[in-house]
Amino acid sequence: MTKEGQEWFVCRIEEFDQNSKKRFQVQDRDIVIIRRGEKFFALDSFCYHAGGPLFMGDIEDFNGLSCLVCPWHHYKVHIETGNMVYQSIDPHNPKNPPVWKNSGQKQRVHRVTVRDDSLFVTFSDCTGDLQSDQYNALEYRQRWQTNS
């Protein structure tokens, strides 16, 4: 089991292009690290909605927010907060344009630190409170180890 608050080495920065992502196994966690420009973000690899391979999703910007889009159901996860981002339409005023909203944090995110050209991750406390936590179980993750 990983210890929350402890920093773990992941890789060297040179392994990343400017706007890219990579999947890693660090301690007993399966995470995806995303680079957007000079910033790095880390999320659990499997989507909160149905356990889809979020790590395989595209990185897209919606309403000024960089999101990882799950390839299964196209749910959009803000890479910095883990919030679900979606467009809402007012059914009482269908002529109004859609509005971008978020439904709060659904996906577990972790802190990434850059030091001496290396990336380190500090895991957030996996309490089971977030929807994505259920897909961080070892049994679920093992199904994907040979598929990535």
VENDAGI-V168749 format. One record per pair of residues at least 24 apart in sequence whose C-alpha atoms are under 8 Angstrom apart, sorted by sequence separation. I is the first residue (numbers start at 1). J is the second residue. If there is no record, write none. Layout:
i: {I & I}
j: {J & J}
This chain:
i: {31 & 81 & 82 & 83 & 106 & 107 & 108 & 2 & 82 & 105 & 106 & 107 & 108 & 1 & 2 & 49 & 81 & 82 & 106 & 107 & 1 & 2 & 82 & 81 & 80 & 77 & 79 & 23 & 22 & 21 & 43 & 42 & 63 & 41 & 41 & 43 & 34 & 48 & 48 & 47 & 44 & 43 & 44 & 43 & 44 & 43 & 42 & 43 & 41 & 42 & 41 & 42 & 41 & 42 & 41 & 40 & 42 & 51 & 48 & 49 & 48 & 49 & 48 & 51 & 47 & 48 & 46 & 48 & 48 & 44 & 47 & 46 & 46 & 44 & 14 & 13 & 12 & 13 & 12 & 13 & 30 & 11 & 12 & 29 & 10 & 11 & 9 & 10 & 11 & 9 & 10 & 28 & 9 & 10 & 30 & 8 & 9 & 7 & 8 & 7 & 8 & 7 & 6 & 7 & 5 & 6 & 4 & 5 & 4 & 5 & 3 & 4 & 5 & 2 & 4}
j: {55 & 105 & 106 & 107 & 130 & 131 & 132 & 27 & 107 & 130 & 131 & 132 & 133 & 27 & 28 & 75 & 107 & 108 & 132 & 133 & 28 & 29 & 109 & 109 & 109 & 107 & 109 & 55 & 55 & 55 & 79 & 79 & 100 & 79 & 80 & 82 & 79 & 106 & 107 & 107 & 107 & 107 & 108 & 108 & 109 & 109 & 109 & 110 & 109 & 110 & 110 & 111 & 111 & 112 & 112 & 112 & 121 & 132 & 130 & 131 & 131 & 132 & 132 & 135 & 132 & 133 & 132 & 134 & 135 & 132 & 135 & 135 & 136 & 136 & 117 & 117 & 117 & 118 & 118 & 119 & 136 & 118 & 119 & 136 & 118 & 119 & 118 & 119 & 120 & 119 & 120 & 138 & 120 & 121 & 141 & 120 & 121 & 120 & 121 & 121 & 122 & 122 & 122 & 123 & 122 & 123 & 122 & 123 & 123 & 124 & 123 & 124 & 125 & 123 & 125}
